[in-house]
Amino acid sequence: MTALSETGRQIVNAAAALPPEEQKEVVHQVQRLNKDLWTTGDAHRTRLWLTLLGGLFAIAIVAIICGVYLAAKGEDATALVAIASAVVAGVIGLFANPPTAD
């Protein structure tokens, strides 16, 4: 990890005395003016999460469509409804706060 430059230290010291909302604004301004300041690892992680979530929702949608089709033909579609329900519940569980969170 690299040390802060003198300008960086001055920004941090000046922002430390500001209220939280103004500190956020300072961070946003620094990010806006210095696009290469942070790595792109978060962008790749976000893209991966969106791809995985999109795939899970695609599975749920296909299961629902197939379930509706089978139900319209008078067949048993219980297994497909269970798959769709499990996928949706699993995705919701990914974003739920853990029970030990304060």
Secondary structure, 3 states (H helix, E strand, C coil): CCCCCHHHHHHHHHHHCCCHHHHHHHHHHHHHHCCCCCCCHHHHHHHHHHHHHHHHHHHHHHHHHHHHHHHHCCCCCHHHHHHHHHHHHHHHHHHCCCCCCC
